[in-house]
């Protein structure tokens, strides 16, 4: 684990986080223009963005083949965060705030600390 400082604030979307389990069925929608490995999915328990590689199909109906949690973490400019997991392919990292809350933020919103 490493630490990083937020060089830009990150605000979270108003929709609730989506937690998907292996075997769950989703409908795959559009790709994200900024992060093209992410697709918008709709499931019985909500909707959100996830890596397409976690699904068995690129469009239409798909089955989740890798668990996914779309929880995002708000970050304030200058906030120090602990990097828990990096998903370099998607451009997002899973971080923990000093408060103990965890979630995804775009990797380009932080700078690694020595």
MARPA-752010 format. One record per residue: residue number from 1; x, y, z of N, C-alpha, C, O, CB in turn. Coordinates in Angstrom, 1 decimal, m for minus. Glycine has a CB too. Example, Ala and Ser with C-alpha at 12.3 -4.5 7.8 and 13.67 -1.06 7.14 Angstrom:
<nodes>
1 / 13.2 / m5.7 / 7.8 / 12.3 / m4.5 / 7.8 / 13.2 / m3.3 / 7.8 / 14.2 / m3.3 / 8.5 / 11.3 / m4.5 / 9.0
2 / 12.8 / m2.2 / 7.1 / 13.7 / m1.1 / 7.1 / 12.9 / 0.0 / 7.9 / 13.4 / 1.1 / 8.0 / 14.1 / m0.6 / 5.7
</nodes>
This chain:
<nodes>
1 / 0.9 / m1.2 / 0.0 / 0.0 / 0.0 / 0.0 / 0.9 / 1.2 / 0.0 / 2.0 / 1.3 / 0.6 / m1.0 / 0.0 / 1.2
2 / 0.4 / 2.2 / m0.7 / 1.2 / 3.5 / m0.8 / 0.2 / 4.6 / m0.5 / m1.0 / 4.5 / m0.4 / 1.8 / 3.7 / m2.2
3 / 0.8 / 5.8 / m0.3 / 0.0 / 7.0 / m0.1 / 0.0 / 7.9 / m1.3 / 1.0 / 8.0 / m2.0 / 0.4 / 7.7 / 1.2
4 / m1.0 / 8.7 / m1.5 / m1.1 / 9.7 / m2.5 / m1.9 / 10.9 / m2.0 / m2.7 / 10.8 / m1.1 / m1.8 / 9.0 / m3.8
5 / m1.6 / 12.0 / m2.6 / m2.3 / 13.3 / m2.3 / m3.2 / 13.6 / m3.5 / m2.8 / 13.6 / m4.6 / m1.3 / 14.4 / m2.0
6 / m4.4 / 14.0 / m3.1 / m5.4 / 14.5 / m4.2 / m4.9 / 15.8 / m4.7 / m4.7 / 16.8 / m4.0 / m6.8 / 14.6 / m3.6
7 / m4.7 / 15.8 / m6.1 / m4.3 / 17.1 / m6.7 / m5.5 / 17.7 / m7.4 / m5.4 / 18.9 / m7.9 / m3.2 / 16.8 / m7.8
8 / m6.6 / 17.0 / m7.4 / m7.9 / 17.6 / m7.8 / m9.0 / 17.0 / m6.9 / m8.8 / 15.8 / m6.5 / m8.2 / 17.3 / m9.3
9 / m10.0 / 17.7 / m6.6 / m11.1 / 17.2 / m5.8 / m11.9 / 16.2 / m6.7 / m11.9 / 16.3 / m7.9 / m12.1 / 18.3 / m5.4
10 / m12.5 / 15.2 / m6.1 / m13.3 / 14.2 / m6.8 / m14.7 / 14.2 / m6.1 / m14.8 / 13.9 / m4.9 / m12.7 / 12.8 / m6.8
11 / m15.7 / 14.5 / m6.9 / m17.1 / 14.4 / m6.4 / m17.7 / 13.1 / m6.9 / m17.4 / 12.6 / m8.0 / m17.9 / 15.6 / m6.8
12 / m18.6 / 12.5 / m6.0 / m19.2 / 11.2 / m6.4 / m20.6 / 11.5 / m7.0 / m21.2 / 12.5 / m6.8 / m19.3 / 10.3 / m5.2
13 / m21.0 / 10.5 / m7.9 / m22.3 / 10.6 / m8.5 / m23.4 / 10.5 / m7.5 / m23.2 / 9.9 / m6.4 / m22.5 / 9.6 / m9.6
14 / m24.6 / 10.9 / m7.8 / m25.7 / 10.8 / m6.9 / m26.3 / 9.5 / m6.8 / m27.0 / 9.1 / m5.9 / m26.8 / 11.8 / m7.3
15 / m26.1 / 8.6 / m7.8 / m26.7 / 7.3 / m7.8 / m25.9 / 6.4 / m6.7 / m24.8 / 6.6 / m6.4 / m26.6 / 6.6 / m9.2
16 / m26.7 / 5.5 / m6.2 / m26.1 / 4.6 / m5.2 / m25.1 / 3.6 / m5.8 / m25.2 / 3.3 / m7.0 / m27.2 / 3.7 / m4.5
17 / m24.1 / 3.2 / m5.0 / m23.1 / 2.3 / m5.5 / m23.8 / 1.0 / m5.9 / m24.8 / 0.6 / m5.3 / m22.0 / 2.0 / m4.5
18 / m23.2 / 0.3 / m6.9 / m23.7 / m1.0 / m7.4 / m22.7 / m2.0 / m7.0 / m21.5 / m1.9 / m7.4 / m24.0 / m0.9 / m8.9
19 / m23.1 / m3.1 / m6.3 / m22.3 / m4.2 / m6.0 / m22.8 / m5.4 / m6.8 / m23.9 / m5.8 / m6.6 / m22.2 / m4.5 / m4.5
20 / m21.9 / m6.0 / m7.6 / m22.3 / m7.1 / m8.4 / m21.5 / m8.4 / m8.1 / m20.3 / m8.3 / m7.8 / m22.1 / m6.8 / m9.9
21 / m22.2 / m9.5 / m8.1 / m21.6 / m10.8 / m7.7 / m21.5 / m11.6 / m9.0 / m22.2 / m11.4 / m10.0 / m22.4 / m11.5 / m6.7
22 / m20.5 / m12.6 / m9.0 / m20.4 / m13.5 / m10.1 / m21.7 / m14.2 / m10.3 / m22.3 / m14.7 / m9.4 / m19.2 / m14.5 / m9.8
23 / m22.1 / m14.3 / m11.6 / m23.3 / m15.0 / m12.0 / m24.5 / m14.1 / m12.1 / m25.5 / m14.5 / m12.7 / m23.6 / m16.0 / m11.0
24 / m24.4 / m12.8 / m11.6 / m25.5 / m11.9 / m11.7 / m25.7 / m11.4 / m13.2 / m24.7 / m11.3 / m13.9 / m25.2 / m10.7 / m10.8
25 / m26.9 / m11.2 / m13.6 / m27.2 / m10.8 / m14.9 / m27.4 / m9.3 / m15.0 / m27.9 / m8.7 / m14.1 / m28.5 / m11.4 / m15.4
26 / m26.8 / m8.7 / m16.0 / m26.9 / m7.2 / m16.2 / m27.2 / m6.9 / m17.7 / m27.0 / m7.8 / m18.6 / m25.5 / m6.5 / m15.8
27 / m27.6 / m5.7 / m18.0 / m27.7 / m5.2 / m19.3 / m26.6 / m4.2 / m19.6 / m26.5 / m3.3 / m18.8 / m29.2 / m4.6 / m19.6
28 / m25.8 / m4.5 / m20.6 / m24.7 / m3.6 / m20.9 / m25.1 / m2.5 / m21.8 / m25.7 / m2.7 / m22.9 / m23.5 / m4.5 / m21.6
29 / m24.8 / m1.3 / m21.5 / m25.1 / m0.1 / m22.3 / m23.8 / 0.5 / m22.9 / m23.0 / m0.3 / m23.4 / m25.8 / 1.0 / m21.4
30 / m23.7 / 1.8 / m22.9 / m22.7 / 2.5 / m23.6 / m21.3 / 2.4 / m22.9 / m21.2 / 2.1 / m21.7 / m23.1 / 3.9 / m23.8
31 / m20.3 / 2.6 / m23.7 / m18.9 / 2.7 / m23.2 / m18.7 / 4.2 / m22.7 / m19.3 / 5.1 / m23.3 / m17.9 / 2.3 / m24.3
32 / m17.8 / 4.3 / m21.8 / m17.4 / 5.7 / m21.3 / m16.4 / 6.3 / m22.3 / m15.5 / 5.6 / m22.8 / m16.8 / 5.6 / m19.9
33 / m16.6 / 7.5 / m22.7 / m15.7 / 8.2 / m23.6 / m14.4 / 8.5 / m23.0 / m13.4 / 8.4 / m23.8 / m16.4 / 9.5 / m24.1
34 / m14.3 / 8.8 / m21.8 / m13.0 / 9.1 / m21.2 / m12.2 / 7.8 / m20.8 / m11.0 / 7.7 / m20.9 / m13.2 / 10.0 / m19.9
35 / m12.9 / 6.8 / m20.3 / m12.4 / 5.6 / m19.8 / m13.0 / 4.4 / m20.6 / m14.0 / 3.8 / m20.1 / m12.5 / 5.3 / m18.3
36 / m12.6 / 4.1 / m21.8 / m13.3 / 3.2 / m22.7 / m13.3 / 1.8 / m22.3 / m14.1 / 1.0 / m22.9 / m12.6 / 3.3 / m24.1
37 / m12.6 / 1.4 / m21.3 / m12.7 / 0.0 / m20.8 / m13.9 / m0.2 / m19.9 / m14.3 / m1.3 / m19.5 / m11.4 / m0.5 / m20.0
38 / m14.5 / 1.0 / m19.5 / m15.7 / 0.9 / m18.6 / m17.0 / 1.0 / m19.5 / m17.1 / 1.7 / m20.5 / m15.7 / 2.1 / m17.7
39 / m18.0 / 0.2 / m19.1 / m19.3 / 0.2 / m19.7 / m20.3 / 0.4 / m18.6 / m20.1 / 0.1 / m17.4 / m19.6 / m1.2 / m20.4
40 / m21.5 / 1.0 / m19.0 / m22.5 / 1.3 / m18.1 / m23.5 / 0.1 / m18.1 / m23.9 / m0.3 / m19.1 / m23.3 / 2.6 / m18.5
41 / m23.7 / m0.4 / m16.9 / m24.5 / m1.6 / m16.8 / m25.7 / m1.3 / m15.9 / m25.7 / m0.5 / m15.0 / m23.7 / m2.8 / m16.2
42 / m26.8 / m2.0 / m16.2 / m28.0 / m2.0 / m15.4 / m28.4 / m3.3 / m14.9 / m28.4 / m4.3 / m15.6 / m29.2 / m1.4 / m16.2
43 / m28.6 / m3.4 / m13.6 / m29.0 / m4.7 / m12.9 / m30.2 / m4.5 / m12.1 / m30.7 / m3.4 / m12.0 / m27.8 / m5.2 / m12.0
44 / m30.8 / m5.5 / m11.6 / m32.0 / m5.4 / m10.8 / m31.8 / m4.6 / m9.5 / m32.7 / m4.0 / m9.0 / m32.4 / m6.8 / m10.3
45 / m30.5 / m4.4 / m9.1 / m30.3 / m3.7 / m7.9 / m29.6 / m2.3 / m8.1 / m29.1 / m1.7 / m7.2 / m29.4 / m4.5 / m6.9
46 / m29.7 / m1.8 / m9.4 / m29.1 / m0.5 / m9.7 / m28.4 / m0.5 / m11.0 / m28.5 / m1.4 / m11.8 / m28.3 / 0.0 / m8.6
47 / m27.6 / 0.6 / m11.2 / m26.8 / 0.7 / m12.4 / m25.5 / 1.5 / m12.0 / m25.4 / 2.1 / m11.0 / m27.5 / 1.5 / m13.5
48 / m24.5 / 1.3 / m12.9 / m23.2 / 2.0 / m12.7 / m22.2 / 1.6 / m13.8 / m22.5 / 0.8 / m14.7 / m22.7 / 1.7 / m11.3
49 / m21.0 / 2.1 / m13.6 / m19.9 / 1.8 / m14.5 / m19.0 / 0.7 / m14.0 / m18.8 / 0.6 / m12.8 / m19.1 / 3.1 / m14.8
50 / m18.6 / m0.2 / m14.9 / m17.7 / m1.3 / m14.5 / m16.8 / m1.7 / m15.7 / m17.2 / m1.4 / m16.8 / m18.5 / m2.5 / m14.0
51 / m15.7 / m2.3 / m15.4 / m14.8 / m2.8 / m16.6 / m15.6 / m3.9 / m17.4 / m16.1 / m4.8 / m16.8 / m13.5 / m3.3 / m16.0
52 / m15.5 / m3.7 / m18.7 / m16.2 / m4.7 / m19.5 / m15.5 / m6.1 / m19.4 / m16.2 / m7.1 / m19.7 / m16.1 / m4.3 / m21.0
53 / m14.3 / m6.2 / m19.0 / m13.6 / m7.5 / m18.8 / m14.2 / m8.3 / m17.7 / m13.9 / m9.5 / m17.6 / m12.1 / m7.3 / m18.6
54 / m15.1 / m7.7 / m16.9 / m15.7 / m8.4 / m15.8 / m17.0 / m9.0 / m16.2 / m17.7 / m9.6 / m15.4 / m16.0 / m7.4 / m14.6
55 / m17.3 / m9.0 / m17.5 / m18.6 / m9.5 / m18.1 / m18.3 / m10.5 / m19.2 / m17.2 / m10.5 / m19.8 / m19.4 / m8.3 / m18.6
56 / m19.2 / m11.4 / m19.4 / m19.0 / m12.4 / m20.5 / m19.5 / m11.9 / m21.9 / m19.4 / m12.7 / m22.8 / m19.7 / m13.7 / m20.1
57 / m20.0 / m10.7 / m22.0 / m20.5 / m10.1 / m23.2 / m20.2 / m8.6 / m23.2 / m20.2 / m8.0 / m22.2 / m22.0 / m10.4 / m23.5
58 / m20.0 / m8.1 / m24.4 / m19.6 / m6.7 / m24.6 / m20.9 / m5.8 / m24.7 / m20.8 / m4.5 / m24.5 / m18.8 / m6.5 / m25.8
59 / m22.0 / m6.4 / m25.0 / m23.3 / m5.6 / m25.2 / m24.5 / m6.5 / m24.9 / m24.4 / m7.7 / m24.8 / m23.4 / m5.0 / m26.6
60 / m25.6 / m5.8 / m24.8 / m26.9 / m6.6 / m24.5 / m26.8 / m7.2 / m23.1 / m26.3 / m6.7 / m22.2 / m27.1 / m7.6 / m25.6
61 / m27.4 / m8.4 / m23.0 / m27.4 / m9.2 / m21.8 / m26.1 / m9.8 / m21.5 / m25.4 / m10.3 / m22.4 / m28.5 / m10.3 / m21.8
62 / m25.6 / m9.7 / m20.3 / m24.3 / m10.3 / m19.9 / m24.4 / m10.9 / m18.5 / m25.2 / m10.5 / m17.7 / m23.2 / m9.2 / m20.0
63 / m23.4 / m11.7 / m18.2 / m23.3 / m12.3 / m16.9 / m22.0 / m11.8 / m16.3 / m21.0 / m11.7 / m17.0 / m23.3 / m13.9 / m17.0
64 / m22.0 / m11.5 / m15.0 / m20.9 / m11.0 / m14.3 / m19.9 / m12.2 / m14.1 / m20.3 / m13.2 / m13.5 / m21.2 / m10.3 / m13.0
65 / m18.7 / m12.0 / m14.5 / m17.7 / m13.1 / m14.3 / m16.6 / m12.7 / m13.3 / m15.8 / m13.6 / m12.9 / m17.0 / m13.5 / m15.6
66 / m16.6 / m11.5 / m12.8 / m15.7 / m11.0 / m11.8 / m16.5 / m10.0 / m10.9 / m17.2 / m9.1 / m11.4 / m14.4 / m10.3 / m12.4
67 / m16.5 / m10.2 / m9.6 / m17.3 / m9.3 / m8.7 / m16.8 / m7.8 / m8.9 / m15.7 / m7.5 / m9.2 / m17.1 / m9.7 / m7.2
68 / m17.8 / m6.9 / m8.7 / m17.5 / m5.5 / m8.9 / m18.3 / m4.7 / m7.9 / m19.4 / m5.0 / m7.5 / m17.9 / m5.1 / m10.4
69 / m17.6 / m3.6 / m7.5 / m18.2 / m2.6 / m6.6 / m18.0 / m1.3 / m7.1 / m16.8 / m0.9 / m7.3 / m17.6 / m2.8 / m5.1
70 / m19.0 / m0.5 / m7.4 / m18.8 / 0.8 / m8.1 / m18.7 / 2.0 / m7.1 / m18.9 / 3.1 / m7.5 / m20.0 / 1.1 / m9.0
71 / m18.5 / 1.7 / m5.8 / m18.4 / 2.7 / m4.8 / m17.3 / 3.7 / m5.1 / m16.2 / 3.3 / m5.3 / m18.2 / 2.1 / m3.4
72 / m17.7 / 5.0 / m5.2 / m16.7 / 6.0 / m5.4 / m16.5 / 6.8 / m4.1 / m17.4 / 6.8 / m3.3 / m17.1 / 7.0 / m6.5
73 / m15.3 / 7.3 / m3.9 / m15.0 / 8.1 / m2.7 / m14.8 / 9.5 / m3.1 / m14.0 / 9.9 / m3.9 / m13.7 / 7.5 / m2.0
74 / m15.5 / 10.4 / m2.4 / m15.2 / 11.8 / m2.6 / m13.8 / 12.2 / m2.0 / m13.4 / 11.6 / m1.0 / m16.3 / 12.7 / m1.9
75 / m13.1 / 13.0 / m2.7 / m11.8 / 13.4 / m2.2 / m11.6 / 14.9 / m2.3 / m12.0 / 15.5 / m3.3 / m10.6 / 12.7 / m3.0
76 / m11.1 / 15.5 / m1.3 / m10.8 / 17.0 / m1.3 / m9.4 / 17.3 / m1.8 / m8.5 / 16.5 / m1.6 / m11.1 / 17.6 / 0.1
77 / m9.2 / 18.4 / m2.4 / m7.9 / 18.8 / m2.9 / m6.9 / 18.8 / m1.7 / m7.2 / 19.4 / m0.6 / m8.0 / 20.3 / m3.5
78 / m5.8 / 18.1 / m1.8 / m4.8 / 18.0 / m0.8 / m5.0 / 16.9 / 0.2 / m4.1 / 16.6 / 1.0 / m4.8 / 19.3 / 0.0
79 / m6.1 / 16.2 / 0.1 / m6.3 / 15.1 / 1.0 / m5.4 / 13.9 / 0.7 / m5.1 / 13.6 / m0.4 / m7.8 / 14.6 / 0.9
80 / m4.8 / 13.3 / 1.8 / m3.9 / 12.2 / 1.7 / m4.8 / 10.9 / 1.8 / m5.6 / 10.7 / 2.7 / m2.8 / 12.2 / 2.8
81 / m4.5 / 10.0 / 0.8 / m5.3 / 8.8 / 0.7 / m4.3 / 7.6 / 0.6 / m3.2 / 7.7 / 0.1 / m6.2 / 8.8 / m0.5
82 / m4.8 / 6.5 / 1.1 / m4.0 / 5.2 / 1.0 / m4.5 / 4.5 / m0.2 / m5.7 / 4.2 / m0.3 / m4.1 / 4.4 / 2.3
83 / m3.6 / 4.1 / m1.1 / m3.9 / 3.4 / m2.3 / m4.0 / 1.9 / m1.9 / m3.0 / 1.3 / m1.5 / m2.9 / 3.7 / m3.5
84 / m5.2 / 1.3 / m2.1 / m5.4 / m0.1 / m1.7 / m5.2 / m1.0 / m3.0 / m4.6 / m2.1 / m2.9 / m6.7 / m0.3 / m1.1
85 / m5.8 / m0.6 / m4.1 / m5.7 / m1.4 / m5.3 / m5.7 / m0.4 / m6.5 / m6.3 / 0.6 / m6.5 / m7.0 / m2.3 / m5.4
86 / m4.9 / m0.8 / m7.5 / m4.8 / 0.0 / m8.8 / m5.4 / m0.8 / m9.9 / m5.2 / m2.0 / m10.0 / m3.3 / 0.3 / m9.1
87 / m6.2 / m0.2 / m10.7 / m6.7 / m0.8 / m11.9 / m6.2 / 0.1 / m13.0 / m6.9 / 0.9 / m13.6 / m8.3 / m0.9 / m11.9
88 / m4.9 / m0.1 / m13.4 / m4.3 / 0.7 / m14.4 / m5.0 / 0.7 / m15.7 / m5.0 / 1.7 / m16.5 / m2.8 / 0.3 / m14.6
89 / m5.6 / m0.4 / m16.1 / m6.3 / m0.5 / m17.4 / m7.5 / 0.4 / m17.4 / m7.7 / 1.0 / m18.5 / m6.7 / m2.0 / m17.6
90 / m8.2 / 0.5 / m16.3 / m9.4 / 1.4 / m16.3 / m9.0 / 2.9 / m16.0 / m9.7 / 3.8 / m16.4 / m10.4 / 0.9 / m15.4
91 / m7.9 / 3.1 / m15.3 / m7.5 / 4.4 / m15.0 / m8.1 / 4.9 / m13.6 / m8.1 / 6.1 / m13.3 / m7.9 / 5.4 / m16.0
92 / m8.5 / 3.9 / m12.8 / m9.1 / 4.2 / m11.5 / m8.3 / 3.4 / m10.4 / m7.6 / 2.4 / m10.7 / m10.6 / 3.8 / m11.4
93 / m8.3 / 4.0 / m9.2 / m7.7 / 3.3 / m8.1 / m8.7 / 3.2 / m6.9 / m9.5 / 4.1 / m6.7 / m6.4 / 4.1 / m7.6
94 / m8.5 / 2.2 / m6.1 / m9.4 / 2.0 / m4.9 / m8.5 / 2.5 / m3.7 / m7.4 / 2.1 / m3.5 / m9.8 / 0.5 / m4.6
95 / m9.1 / 3.5 / m3.0 / m8.3 / 4.2 / m1.9 / m9.1 / 4.2 / m0.6 / m10.3 / 3.9 / m0.6 / m8.0 / 5.6 / m2.3
96 / m8.4 / 4.4 / 0.4 / m9.0 / 4.6 / 1.8 / m8.6 / 6.0 / 2.3 / m7.5 / 6.4 / 2.2 / m8.5 / 3.4 / 2.8
97 / m9.6 / 6.7 / 2.8 / m9.4 / 8.0 / 3.4 / m9.1 / 7.8 / 4.9 / m9.2 / 6.7 / 5.4 / m10.7 / 8.8 / 3.3
98 / m8.6 / 8.9 / 5.5 / m8.2 / 8.8 / 6.9 / m9.4 / 8.4 / 7.8 / m9.2 / 7.9 / 8.9 / m7.7 / 10.2 / 7.3
99 / m10.6 / 8.7 / 7.3 / m11.9 / 8.4 / 8.0 / m12.1 / 6.9 / 8.0 / m13.0 / 6.4 / 8.8 / m13.1 / 9.1 / 7.5
100 / m11.4 / 6.1 / 7.1 / m11.7 / 4.7 / 7.0 / m12.6 / 4.3 / 5.8 / m12.6 / 3.2 / 5.4 / m12.3 / 4.2 / 8.2
101 / m13.2 / 5.3 / 5.2 / m14.1 / 5.1 / 4.1 / m13.2 / 4.7 / 2.9 / m12.1 / 5.2 / 2.8 / m15.0 / 6.3 / 3.7
102 / m13.8 / 3.8 / 2.0 / m13.0 / 3.4 / 0.8 / m13.9 / 3.5 / m0.4 / m15.1 / 3.5 / m0.3 / m12.6 / 1.9 / 1.0
103 / m13.2 / 3.6 / m1.5 / m13.9 / 3.7 / m2.8 / m13.0 / 4.0 / m3.9 / m11.8 / 4.2 / m3.7 / m15.0 / 4.7 / m2.8
104 / m13.5 / 4.1 / m5.2 / m12.7 / 4.3 / m6.4 / m12.6 / 5.8 / m6.6 / m13.5 / 6.6 / m6.3 / m13.4 / 3.7 / m7.6
105 / m11.5 / 6.3 / m7.1 / m11.3 / 7.6 / m7.7 / m10.4 / 7.5 / m8.9 / m9.7 / 6.5 / m9.1 / m10.6 / 8.6 / m6.6
106 / m10.6 / 8.4 / m9.8 / m9.7 / 8.4 / m11.0 / m8.2 / 8.5 / m10.6 / m7.9 / 9.4 / m9.8 / m10.1 / 9.5 / m12.0
107 / m7.4 / 7.7 / m11.2 / m6.0 / 7.8 / m10.9 / m5.3 / 9.1 / m11.1 / m4.4 / 9.5 / m10.5 / m5.2 / 6.7 / m11.6
108 / m5.9 / 9.8 / m12.1 / m5.2 / 11.1 / m12.4 / m5.7 / 12.3 / m11.5 / m5.3 / 13.4 / m11.7 / m5.6 / 11.5 / m13.9
109 / m6.4 / 11.9 / m10.5 / m6.8 / 13.0 / m9.5 / m5.8 / 13.0 / m8.3 / m5.9 / 13.8 / m7.4 / m8.2 / 12.8 / m8.9
110 / m4.8 / 12.0 / m8.3 / m3.9 / 11.9 / m7.2 / m2.4 / 11.9 / m7.7 / m2.2 / 11.6 / m8.8 / m4.1 / 10.7 / m6.3
111 / m1.5 / 12.2 / m6.8 / m0.1 / 12.2 / m7.1 / 0.5 / 11.3 / m5.9 / 0.3 / 11.6 / m4.8 / 0.6 / 13.6 / m7.1
112 / 1.3 / 10.4 / m6.3 / 2.0 / 9.5 / m5.3 / 2.9 / 10.3 / m4.4 / 3.5 / 11.2 / m4.8 / 2.8 / 8.4 / m6.0
113 / 2.9 / 9.9 / m3.1 / 3.8 / 10.5 / m2.2 / 5.0 / 9.6 / m2.0 / 4.9 / 8.4 / m2.1 / 3.0 / 10.7 / m0.8
114 / 6.1 / 10.2 / m1.7 / 7.3 / 9.4 / m1.5 / 7.3 / 8.5 / m0.3 / 8.2 / 7.8 / 0.1 / 8.6 / 10.3 / m1.5
</nodes>
